[in-house]
Amino acid sequence: MLPSVDTNDELEEVVGDEALLRPAAQDLCAQLGLAGARIVRFPEGSLPVYAVGDALVLKLYPGFEASEAVREARLLSHLWGRLPIPTPRLQSADQYKNGWRFVLMSRLPGEDLNEAWPRIPRADQERIVAETAECLAALHALDPGPVASVVGPPDWSRFLAGQRAAAVEQQAGGGLPEPWLEQIPDFLRSVPLTAPARPVLLHTELMREHLTVDPHDDWRLTGLFDFEPAMIGAPAYDFVSVGLFLTAADPALLKLFYDAYGRPPFDPRELMAYTLLHVYSDLNWYLRRLPAPPRKDLDALAETWFGTGG
């Protein structure tokens, strides 16, 4: 039912065609013993994801992202019951048709934290930030060895070198204006990023959009999800999404996160460098949604987004 998909452009076309996707999802559910279950497409995300009944989630991956499907399934199995915040439980994962793969997992209860955030009292926001920091510390404390065969990169330094070489092109592709682009090479050269003494398992996208809360139970955290882009590398890499999307350039919240995580703050320039080198980095988009710096330079931007007010 689903066509073979080999590029991101082809994937975007298929993801936008619900008339094509829904029969495939229904067919797959029937094969999994879930015939007749109500399926509802989640509106967000770059991959097709469906709620199946009230308790399950079905995620589809094209053939060229088969490794991501294998990675997510392996991590869900590995992390189940091992973190302070619940994660989805793996139910089934395998090949489907024409190279497509699927992961069927339990559905986390609650509401998307990003949607709920404006309604949450400040004291509860602070508690959520602290509990998320404790969860990240627990993730980083796990031995990444058991999942190293499916979670990359195999060489962190080589990965960073490749990201450095492509950094300007990546940001230009997102429409970043020239006054910012021209600063990137010198800024990256000025920030030494040494190989971590102990590489850790990284979520890489720890943000409000990947957390759920219960609005009927004092905004209790009910889940952390989306382990498809997980990596093994330097702990600071995970603090990029924390600063940009969880604490959202709020220095008091970021300081609270560090305290609960159990370490002093990273140098804001180090996190700015990792921001430029992040696999999904789009500085132009961040500039549109986060507070503007007092000057249009990367040092000022680093302090504005990743400073803790100290």
C-alpha positions in Angstrom: 0.0 0.0 0.0 2.8 2.4 0.8 5.2 3.3 -2.0 9.0 2.9 -1.5 10.4 6.2 -0.2 14.1 7.1 -0.6 14.4 10.8 0.0 13.1 13.5 2.4 11.2 15.1 -0.5 9.4 11.9 -1.3 8.7 11.4 2.4 7.1 14.9 2.8 4.8 14.0 -0.1 3.7 10.8 1.5 3.4 12.3 5.0 1.0 14.8 3.5 -1.2 12.2 1.9 -3.6 10.9 4.5 -5.6 9.1 1.9 -2.6 6.9 1.2 -1.4 6.5 4.8 -4.6 5.7 6.6 -5.4 2.5 4.7 -1.8 1.3 5.3 -2.1 2.1 9.0 -5.4 0.2 9.2 -3.9 -2.8 7.3 -0.9 -2.9 9.6 -3.2 -2.7 12.7 -5.1 -5.6 11.4 -1.9 -7.6 11.0 -1.1 -6.8 14.6 -4.4 -8.1 15.9 -5.9 -4.6 16.2 -8.5 -4.8 13.4 -11.3 -2.3 14.0 -9.3 -0.2 16.5 -10.0 3.6 16.2 -6.9 5.3 14.8 -6.3 9.0 15.0 -3.4 10.7 13.2 -1.2 13.0 15.4 -0.9 16.4 13.6 2.7 17.1 14.4 5.9 15.4 13.4 7.9 14.5 10.3 6.8 10.9 10.4 3.3 9.4 10.3 2.2 8.6 13.9 -1.2 7.4 15.0 -3.0 6.9 18.2 -4.5 3.3 18.2 -7.4 3.2 20.6 -6.6 4.8 23.9 -3.6 2.9 24.9 -1.2 2.5 21.9 0.8 4.6 19.4 1.9 3.4 15.9 4.8 5.1 14.3 5.8 4.5 10.6 9.3 4.9 9.2 10.3 4.9 5.5 13.1 2.6 4.3 15.8 5.2 4.2 15.2 5.8 8.0 15.1 2.1 8.9 18.0 2.6 11.3 15.9 5.2 13.2 13.1 2.7 13.6 15.5 0.0 14.9 17.1 2.6 17.3 13.9 3.8 18.7 12.6 0.2 19.3 15.8 -0.8 21.0 15.9 2.3 23.2 12.3 1.9 24.3 13.0 -1.6 25.3 16.2 -0.6 27.1 14.8 2.4 29.0 11.4 1.0 30.1 11.2 1.5 33.8 14.7 2.9 34.2 14.0 6.6 34.3 12.2 8.8 36.8 9.8 9.9 34.1 7.8 7.2 32.4 8.7 6.3 28.8 6.6 4.4 26.2 6.7 0.6 26.5 7.6 -1.2 23.3 4.8 -3.5 22.1 6.1 -4.6 18.7 8.5 -3.5 16.0 9.3 -5.0 12.6 9.3 -4.5 8.8 6.0 -3.6 7.0 6.1 -3.3 3.2 8.3 -1.6 0.5 11.0 -0.9 3.0 8.8 0.7 5.6 9.1 -0.2 9.3 6.9 0.3 12.3 7.1 0.7 16.0 4.1 0.0 18.2 4.3 1.4 21.7 2.2 2.2 24.7 0.6 5.7 24.8 1.7 8.0 27.5 -1.2 9.6 29.4 -1.6 13.4 29.8 -1.3 16.5 27.7 1.6 17.9 25.6 3.7 20.1 28.0 4.3 22.7 25.3 0.5 23.2 24.8 -0.1 23.2 28.6 2.8 25.4 29.6 1.1 28.9 29.5 -1.6 27.5 31.9 0.8 26.0 34.4 1.6 28.1 37.6 5.2 29.2 37.9 5.8 27.0 41.0 4.7 23.9 39.0 6.8 25.0 36.0 9.8 25.1 38.3 9.1 21.7 39.7 8.6 20.3 36.2 12.0 21.7 35.1 13.7 20.2 38.2 12.2 16.8 37.7 13.1 16.8 34.0 16.7 17.6 35.0 16.7 14.7 37.4 15.5 12.5 34.6 18.2 13.7 32.2 20.8 13.1 34.9 19.5 9.5 35.3 19.6 9.0 31.5 23.2 10.3 31.4 24.2 8.0 34.3 23.1 4.8 32.4 25.7 2.7 30.7 25.3 3.4 27.0 27.1 0.1 26.1 24.1 -2.1 25.7 22.7 0.2 22.9 25.9 1.3 21.3 25.5 -1.0 18.3 22.4 1.0 17.2 23.1 4.4 18.6 25.8 6.6 17.0 28.0 8.2 16.2 30.9 5.7 16.6 33.4 8.6 16.8 32.2 11.8 18.5 35.2 13.9 17.4 34.8 12.8 13.8 31.1 13.6 14.1 31.8 17.1 15.3 34.4 17.7 12.6 31.8 16.8 10.0 29.2 19.2 11.6 31.8 22.0 11.7 32.6 21.6 8.0 28.9 21.8 7.1 27.8 24.4 9.7 27.6 27.5 7.5 25.9 25.6 4.7 23.3 24.2 7.2 22.5 27.6 8.6 22.3 29.2 5.2 19.8 26.5 4.2 17.6 27.7 7.0 17.7 31.3 5.7 20.1 32.7 8.3 21.1 36.2 7.3 24.7 36.9 6.2 25.7 39.0 9.3 25.2 35.9 11.4 26.6 33.4 8.9 29.9 35.2 8.6 30.5 34.9 12.3 30.2 31.1 12.5 33.6 29.9 11.4 35.6 32.1 13.7 33.2 31.5 16.6 33.5 27.7 16.2 37.3 27.9 16.0 37.3 29.9 19.3 35.4 27.3 21.3 37.3 24.1 22.0 35.0 21.1 22.2 37.0 18.2 23.7 36.0 14.6 23.5 34.0 13.7 26.6 35.8 11.7 29.2 32.7 9.5 29.5 30.3 9.6 26.6 26.7 9.4 27.7 23.4 8.4 26.2 21.7 11.5 24.8 18.1 12.2 24.1 19.2 15.1 21.9 15.7 16.7 21.8 14.7 17.2 25.4 12.0 19.8 25.0 8.5 20.6 26.1 7.0 19.0 23.0 8.4 15.6 24.1 7.0 15.7 27.6 3.5 15.0 28.8 1.8 16.3 32.0 -1.5 15.5 33.8 -3.5 18.7 34.2 -5.8 17.0 36.6 -3.1 15.9 39.0 -1.2 19.1 39.8 0.6 19.0 36.4 2.5 15.8 37.3 4.9 14.7 34.6 3.5 11.6 32.9 6.0 10.9 30.1 9.1 11.5 28.0 9.1 10.2 24.4 10.8 10.4 21.0 14.0 8.5 21.3 14.4 8.1 17.5 17.3 10.7 17.3 19.2 9.5 20.4 23.0 9.6 20.3 26.0 8.8 22.4 28.3 11.7 23.1 29.1 14.8 25.2 26.5 15.6 28.0 26.5 19.3 26.9 24.9 18.4 23.6 21.7 17.6 25.4 21.7 21.0 27.1 21.1 22.7 23.7 17.5 21.7 23.5 17.1 22.2 27.3 18.1 25.9 26.9 16.2 26.5 23.7 13.0 24.6 24.2 12.5 23.6 27.8 13.7 26.6 29.8 13.4 28.8 26.6 16.1 31.4 27.5 14.8 31.9 31.1 18.0 32.2 33.1 16.3 31.3 36.4 14.8 28.1 35.0 18.1 27.1 33.4 19.9 27.6 36.7 17.3 25.5 38.4 17.8 22.8 35.8 21.5 22.7 36.5 21.0 22.5 40.2 18.6 19.6 39.9 20.8 17.9 37.4 23.7 18.2 39.8 26.4 20.1 38.0 27.6 23.7 37.5 26.5 25.5 34.4 28.3 24.9 31.1 30.0 27.9 29.5 27.2 29.5 27.4 29.7 29.8 24.5 30.1 26.0 24.6 26.4 25.5 24.3 26.2 28.0 21.5 28.8 26.1 19.6 26.9 22.8 20.1 23.8 24.7 19.0 25.5 25.5 15.7 26.7 21.9 15.4 23.4 20.2 16.3 22.1 17.8 13.7 18.8 19.7 13.5 20.1 23.2 14.1 18.2 26.1 12.5 19.5 29.3 14.1 17.2 31.5 11.9 14.1 29.8 13.3 15.4 30.0 16.9 16.0 33.8 16.4 12.4 34.2 15.5 11.0 32.5 18.6 13.5 33.3 21.4 14.6 36.6 23.1 16.8 38.8 20.9 20.4 39.5 22.2 21.5 43.0 23.0 24.0 42.8 20.1 23.9 40.8 16.9 26.9 38.6 17.7 27.2 35.0 18.7 28.8 35.8 22.1 25.8 38.0 23.1 23.4 35.3 21.7 25.1 32.6 23.8 24.7 34.6 27.0 21.1 35.5 26.2 20.0 32.0 25.5 22.2 29.9 27.8 23.2 32.3 30.6 22.0 31.6 34.1 22.1 35.2 35.5 25.2 34.6 37.5 
